C-alpha cells in the first residue's frame, strides 16, 4: 500500500470513528462536541497513547492492557483548554473516550 492509500484509509477510519462517537454520545452532548472537535480529540487520544507509553505496557493474562479512561479524559480537557479549543469537563469527555475505545474494539 502506498502513502496516498494509507492516508485515505486513515481518513476513512477517522470519519467512521467520528460518526460512531457522535452516534453514541448522550443527546445533550451531541451539539457540544462538533465533528471538528471530535477529530481533534481523536488526534489527542492517539497522541496520548503514543506519548504515555501505555501501548508498551505488558498485557494481563487475558491479553488486556489496563487503560485509565479518566486520565485520558483529564488529558483531553487540559490540552483542549491549553490549545484554545474550549473548556470541557472530564465527565463529558469520558463519553468521548469510552465511545472511541468502543469503536476501536469493534474494529479489531
C-alpha positions, 0 to 999 in steps of 0.5 A: 500500500502506498502513502496516498492509500494509507492516508485515505484509509486513515481518513476513512477510519477517522470519519467512521470513528467520528460518526460512531462517537457522535452516534453514541454520545448522550443527546445533550452532548451531541451539539457540544462536541462538533465533528471538528472537535471530535477529530481533534480529540481523536488526534489527542487520544492517539497522541496520548497513547503514543506519548504515555507509553501505555501501548508498551505496557505488558498485557494481563493474562487475558491479553488486556492492557489496563487503560485509565479512561479518566486520565485520558479524559483529564488529558483531553480537557487540559490540552483542549483548554491549553490549545484554545479549543474550549473548556470541557469537563472530564465527565463529558469527555469520558463519553468521548473516550469510552465511545472511541475505545468502543469503536476501536474494539469493534474494529479489531 
